[in-house]
Amino acid sequence: MADQDDKPGNVTHRAVPSGRFARAGAFGRLAGGVAGGMLAEGARRLANGERPKLGDLVLTPGNAARVADRLSHLRGAAMKLGQMISMDAGDLLPPELQTILARLRDQAYRMPPAQLDKVLKAQWGADWRRRFRHFEAAPMAAASIGQVHRATLPDGRVLAIKVQYPGVRDSIGSDVDNVATLLRVSNLIPPSIDLKPLLEEAKRQLAEEADYLREADRMQAYGDRLAGDARYVVPRPEPSLTTPLVLAMDFVPGQSVDTLAEAPQDIRDTAMTALIQLVLRELFEFGMMQTDPNFANYRWQAKTGRLVLLDFGAARDVPPETAASYRRLIEAGLAHDRDRIREIAVETGFLGEKAVAAHRPAVDRIIAAIDDTMAKAGPFDFGDRAFVPVVREETRAMIADRDTWHVPHVETLFVQRKISGTALLCARLKARVDVRGLAAEAIGQI
């Protein structure tokens, strides 16, 4: 019989397994639960006269729920990868797994107060509470790597304190390997795909995200770059309270960026124009990009009309060759040179040679559909999704042809993840933005 703590709807606090053996045991219990679910589902289908495939037995709604709940319990790299899968895999995921794993974007158990106190004593000393006039025990937010608390200093300054879950940094390697094993067993990834470079890069980035001293440095760098632009707000880190496992920063008020959906069209357009300009500046001017497009990393200040930028753990340098690839792609797009778009997409690894060779007509129709949409007069209407069904239909056969699947270079993947996430937010808000004009300006064609 399961403990009450194993049922996600019943509690908000749940201790994070911090030791290697505890986390390995959690994955073992997950594997056992999935195996039990497979046996039950297999027996049911056999009784109905079916001959189910192994992948069909793994990807049942019940097993997907087990995976989502266990990753939420483990937090850290395990939950982070689950979030990435749910946000980025799109049509590659079966609908039931896609829907249930989407819970990971919003669901995270909180550390019990005793565990939180233990972490803060280790970082700040036994008398850590004396540093504050008030420290709110209930977190404002709980995410994959840490949870955030509001605190007030003796001088009245209000801070946001991000506290990392115990054991996260030490478990990154094993967690990534265990999630990769789940992907393989579930048959989501063809055996021909070499995941090793991607997994090694995922481990490296997650290790960087778990270093709060590094994040404080990146936050300060972004704040310095945007100091003269009133459209953005970046919190200032507080060095005296920041450690590798605790990040202290200004508390900056703001609403969920989703609240912009109720704002007038011109306000939505202005906000998303600022966001797209920021992405282009990251790519072509800063040489550094915050590559996590999670909507929770943006807040909106309705009174000031400013975007609040949060969470710089995923900020990484953009290699000059990656920026040059995007520059060439934009140049071809502005010229409506569809053959050149396709050639550059293959040269730079956006598309695989095998996929283009096997599905050239579909690739050309996808490029034409996007180019036709972008060529329309006036701002690009992210709310007009007329080209999406065309792209979805044309990619169906390509997705089914697993022998031609291709993994782009990791640097391209991270940049494209940010670009795609930004476009997704613009679509949710039905913003209208002069994308062509902004892109031309960014590469010096205006």
C-alpha positions in Angstrom: 0.0 0.0 0.0 1.4 3.4 -1.0 2.1 6.1 1.6 0.0 9.3 1.5 3.2 11.1 0.5 3.2 9.1 -2.7 0.0 10.7 -3.9 0.6 14.0 -5.6 -2.7 15.6 -4.8 -2.5 15.1 -1.1 0.6 17.0 0.0 2.6 20.1 -0.9 5.7 19.1 1.1 7.9 16.1 0.2 11.5 15.5 1.2 13.9 15.4 -1.7 15.9 12.2 -1.9 19.5 13.6 -1.5 21.7 10.5 -1.3 22.9 8.5 -4.4 21.3 5.3 -3.0 18.0 7.0 -2.2 17.7 8.4 -5.7 18.7 5.2 -7.3 16.1 3.5 -5.2 13.5 6.0 -6.4 14.3 5.1 -10.0 14.2 1.5 -9.1 10.7 1.9 -7.6 9.7 3.8 -10.8 11.0 1.0 -13.0 9.1 -1.6 -10.9 5.9 0.4 -11.1 6.3 0.8 -14.9 6.9 -2.9 -15.2 3.9 -3.7 -13.2 1.8 -1.4 -15.3 3.2 -3.1 -18.5 2.2 -6.5 -17.2 -1.3 -5.4 -16.3 -1.8 -3.6 -19.7 -0.3 -6.5 -21.6 -2.6 -9.0 -19.9 -5.6 -6.8 -20.7 -4.7 -6.5 -24.4 -3.9 -10.2 -24.8 -7.3 -11.0 -23.2 -8.8 -8.8 -25.9 -7.0 -10.7 -28.6 -4.4 -8.0 -29.3 -0.7 -8.5 -29.8 0.7 -5.2 -28.3 4.2 -3.8 -29.0 6.6 -3.2 -26.2 6.5 0.6 -26.7 2.7 0.6 -26.5 2.8 -1.1 -23.1 5.4 1.4 -21.7 3.5 4.5 -22.9 0.2 3.9 -21.1 -1.5 6.8 -19.2 -0.9 5.0 -16.0 2.8 4.6 -16.6 3.1 8.2 -17.8 1.5 9.3 -14.5 4.0 7.2 -12.6 6.9 8.8 -14.5 5.6 12.3 -14.0 5.0 11.8 -10.2 8.4 10.2 -9.6 10.3 12.8 -11.5 8.5 15.5 -9.5 9.5 13.8 -6.3 13.2 13.5 -7.4 13.4 17.1 -8.8 16.8 18.1 -10.0 18.1 16.8 -13.3 15.4 14.2 -13.5 12.5 16.6 -13.3 14.4 19.2 -15.5 14.7 16.6 -18.3 11.1 15.6 -17.9 10.1 19.3 -18.4 12.3 19.6 -21.5 10.8 16.5 -23.0 7.2 17.7 -22.4 8.0 21.2 -23.8 10.2 20.4 -26.7 9.3 17.0 -28.1 6.0 18.2 -29.6 4.5 15.7 -32.1 7.2 13.1 -31.3 5.5 12.2 -28.1 2.3 10.0 -27.9 -0.6 12.3 -26.8 -1.1 10.7 -23.4 2.5 11.0 -22.4 2.7 14.5 -23.8 -0.3 15.6 -21.8 0.7 14.0 -18.5 4.3 15.0 -18.6 3.2 18.6 -19.2 2.3 18.5 -15.5 6.0 18.7 -14.8 6.2 22.3 -16.0 4.0 23.4 -13.1 4.3 20.7 -10.5 7.0 20.5 -7.9 6.8 19.3 -4.3 8.3 21.6 -1.7 11.0 20.7 0.8 9.6 20.1 4.3 10.6 23.0 6.8 13.1 20.7 8.6 14.9 19.9 5.4 14.9 23.6 4.3 16.4 24.6 7.7 19.1 22.0 7.4 20.1 23.3 4.0 20.2 26.9 5.2 22.2 26.1 8.4 24.8 24.4 6.2 25.1 27.4 3.9 24.6 30.3 6.4 25.3 28.9 9.8 23.1 27.9 12.7 22.0 31.4 13.5 21.0 32.2 9.9 17.6 33.6 10.9 19.3 36.6 12.6 20.3 37.9 9.2 16.7 38.7 8.4 13.8 40.8 9.9 11.5 38.2 8.3 11.9 35.0 6.3 8.8 33.4 4.8 8.9 29.7 5.4 6.4 29.0 2.6 8.1 29.3 -0.8 6.7 31.6 -3.5 7.6 29.1 -6.1 9.0 25.5 -6.4 10.7 24.3 -9.5 13.0 21.6 -10.7 16.3 22.6 -9.1 15.3 24.9 -6.2 12.5 26.7 -4.4 12.2 30.5 -3.9 11.4 32.3 -0.6 10.7 36.0 0.1 12.8 37.5 2.9 13.2 41.0 4.4 16.6 42.3 5.6 16.9 44.4 8.8 17.1 47.6 6.6 13.8 46.7 5.0 15.2 45.6 1.6 13.1 42.7 0.2 14.9 39.7 -1.3 14.0 36.6 -3.2 16.1 33.6 -1.9 16.5 30.6 -4.2 17.4 27.5 -2.2 18.7 24.5 -4.1 17.3 21.1 -3.3 19.8 18.9 -1.5 21.6 16.3 -3.6 20.8 17.9 -6.9 24.3 18.7 -7.9 25.8 15.3 -6.9 23.0 13.4 -8.7 23.1 15.1 -12.2 25.1 12.4 -14.0 23.1 9.4 -12.7 19.8 11.2 -13.1 20.4 12.1 -16.7 21.6 8.5 -17.4 18.5 7.1 -15.7 16.1 9.3 -17.7 17.9 8.4 -20.9 17.4 4.8 -20.1 13.6 5.5 -19.7 13.6 7.1 -23.1 15.4 4.1 -24.7 13.1 1.6 -23.0 10.0 3.4 -24.0 11.2 3.3 -27.6 10.9 7.1 -28.0 14.4 7.3 -29.5 15.6 5.1 -32.3 18.7 3.0 -31.6 20.4 4.6 -34.5 20.4 8.0 -32.8 23.6 8.7 -30.8 22.5 10.4 -27.7 25.9 10.5 -26.0 27.0 14.0 -27.1 23.6 15.4 -26.2 23.5 13.7 -22.8 27.0 14.9 -22.0 26.0 18.5 -22.9 22.8 18.1 -20.8 24.9 17.1 -17.8 27.3 20.0 -18.3 24.5 22.6 -18.6 22.6 21.2 -15.6 25.8 21.3 -13.6 26.2 25.0 -14.5 22.5 25.6 -13.6 23.2 24.1 -10.2 26.0 26.6 -9.5 24.3 29.6 -8.0 27.5 31.6 -7.9 27.8 31.3 -11.7 24.1 32.2 -12.0 24.6 35.4 -9.9 27.5 36.4 -12.2 25.3 35.9 -15.3 22.5 37.8 -13.7 24.8 40.7 -13.0 26.1 40.6 -16.6 22.6 40.7 -18.1 21.7 43.6 -15.7 24.7 45.5 -16.8 23.9 45.0 -20.5 20.3 46.1 -20.1 20.8 48.8 -17.6 20.0 51.6 -20.1 16.8 50.0 -21.5 13.7 50.8 -19.5 11.8 47.9 -21.1 13.5 45.3 -18.9 14.1 44.7 -15.2 16.8 42.3 -14.1 17.2 41.6 -10.3 20.5 42.4 -8.6 22.2 39.5 -6.8 23.1 40.0 -3.2 26.7 38.7 -2.9 26.8 38.6 0.9 24.1 35.9 1.0 24.8 34.0 -2.2 26.6 30.6 -2.0 26.9 27.8 -4.5 23.5 26.4 -3.2 21.7 29.6 -2.3 21.0 32.6 -4.6 19.9 35.9 -3.0 18.6 38.7 -5.2 16.3 41.6 -5.3 12.6 40.7 -5.1 11.1 42.3 -8.2 7.2 42.4 -8.2 5.4 41.3 -11.3 2.5 39.3 -12.7 2.7 36.1 -14.6 3.4 36.9 -18.3 0.3 34.9 -19.1 -1.8 37.9 -17.7 -0.7 39.8 -20.9 -3.3 37.7 -22.7 -6.0 40.0 -21.3 -4.1 43.2 -22.2 -4.9 45.3 -25.3 -3.3 44.3 -28.6 -0.8 47.2 -28.6 0.5 46.3 -25.2 0.9 42.6 -26.2 2.7 43.7 -29.4 5.0 46.0 -27.5 5.9 43.4 -24.9 6.6 40.7 -27.4 8.6 43.0 -29.7 10.8 43.7 -26.7 11.2 40.0 -26.1 12.1 39.2 -29.7 14.6 42.1 -29.8 16.2 40.7 -26.7 16.6 37.3 -28.3 18.2 38.8 -31.4 20.5 40.9 -29.2 21.5 37.8 -27.3 22.3 36.0 -30.5 24.1 38.8 -32.5 25.3 41.3 -29.9 25.7 39.8 -26.4 27.2 36.5 -27.6 25.3 35.0 -24.6 21.8 33.7 -24.3 19.5 32.6 -21.6 18.4 29.3 -23.2 15.5 28.3 -21.0 12.2 29.5 -22.6 10.0 28.5 -19.6 7.2 31.1 -19.4 7.8 31.3 -15.6 11.1 33.0 -16.4 9.3 36.2 -17.4 7.0 38.4 -15.4 5.0 41.5 -16.5 4.7 44.8 -14.7 1.4 46.3 -15.9 2.0 49.7 -14.3 5.5 50.2 -15.7 5.1 48.2 -19.0 8.3 46.3 -18.3 9.3 42.7 -18.6 11.0 41.2 -15.6 13.7 38.7 -16.5 14.3 35.8 -14.1 16.5 32.7 -13.9 19.9 32.9 -15.5 21.1 29.5 -14.7 20.7 28.4 -18.3 22.6 31.4 -19.7 25.4 30.2 -21.9 27.8 31.7 -24.4 26.8 31.5 -28.1 29.7 30.4 -30.3 30.4 32.8 -33.2 29.9 30.0 -35.7 26.4 29.4 -34.4 25.4 33.0 -34.6 26.9 33.1 -38.2 24.7 30.2 -39.1 21.6 32.0 -38.0 22.8 35.2 -39.8 23.0 33.3 -43.1 19.6 31.7 -42.5 18.0 35.1 -41.9 19.7 36.5 -45.0 18.3 33.7 -47.2 14.9 34.2 -45.6 14.8 37.9 -46.2 15.8 37.3 -49.8 13.0 34.6 -50.1 15.7 32.2 -51.5 14.0 29.0 -50.6 16.7 26.7 -52.2 19.4 28.6 -50.2 17.3 28.2 -47.0 17.2 24.5 -47.5 20.9 24.3 -48.2 21.9 26.4 -45.2 19.5 24.3 -43.0 21.5 21.2 -44.0 24.9 22.8 -43.9 24.3 24.1 -40.3 22.6 20.9 -39.1 19.1 22.3 -38.7 18.0 19.5 -41.0 19.6 16.1 -41.6 20.9 15.2 -45.1 19.1 11.8 -45.0 15.7 13.5 -44.1 16.0 16.0 -46.9 17.1 13.4 -49.4 14.2 11.1 -48.5 11.6 13.8 -48.1 12.7 16.7 -50.3 9.2 17.6 -51.6 7.8 17.8 -48.0 10.8 19.9 -46.9 10.3 22.3 -49.8 6.5 22.6 -49.0 7.3 23.3 -45.4 9.8 26.0 -46.3 7.3 27.5 -48.8 4.5 27.6 -46.3 6.6 29.4 -43.7 8.1 31.8 -46.3 4.7 32.6 -47.7 3.4 33.5 -44.2 6.5 35.6 -43.4 6.2 37.5 -46.7 2.8 38.9 -46.0 2.7 42.7 -45.7 2.7 44.2 -42.2 3.7 42.7 -38.8 3.8 39.0 -38.5 0.6 37.8 -36.7 1.5 35.0 -34.3 -2.2 34.4 -33.7 -2.6 33.4 -37.4 -1.6 29.8 -37.3 -2.7 28.9 -40.9 0.7 27.5 -41.8 0.8 25.2 -38.8 -1.5 22.5 -40.2 0.6 22.4 -43.4 3.8 22.0 -41.4 2.2 19.3 -39.2 0.9 17.3 -42.1 4.1 17.5 -44.1 6.3 16.5 -41.1 4.1 13.5 -40.3 5.9 11.2 -42.7 9.3 12.5 -41.7 8.6 11.8 -38.1 7.4 8.3 -38.9 10.7 7.7 -40.8 12.8 7.1 -37.8 15.8 6.0 -40.0 16.3 9.6 -41.1 16.0 11.2 -37.6 18.8 13.7 -37.0 20.1 15.4 -33.9 21.5 18.9 -34.6 24.6 20.2 -32.9 24.0 20.9 -29.3 24.7 24.6 -29.5 22.1 24.9 -32.3 19.6 22.9 -30.2 19.9 25.3 -27.2 19.6 28.4 -29.3 16.7 27.0 -31.2 14.9 26.0 -28.0 15.0 29.6 -26.9 13.7 30.8 -30.3 11.0 28.3 -30.4 9.9 29.0 -26.9 9.8 32.7 -27.6 7.6 32.1 -30.6 5.3 29.9 -28.6 4.8 32.6 -26.0 4.1 35.1 -28.8 1.5 32.7 -30.3 -0.2 32.3 -26.9 -0.5 36.0 -26.6 -1.5 36.4 -30.3 1.0 39.2 -30.7 1.7 41.0 -33.9 5.4 41.8 -34.4 7.5 43.1 -37.3 9.8 40.1 -37.2 11.3 40.7 -40.6 12.2 44.3 -39.8 13.7 43.3 -36.4 15.7 40.5 -38.0 17.0 42.7 -40.8 18.0 45.3 -38.2 19.8 42.8 -36.1 22.0 41.6 -38.9 22.7 45.1 -40.2 20.4 45.1 -43.3 18.6 48.2 -42.1 
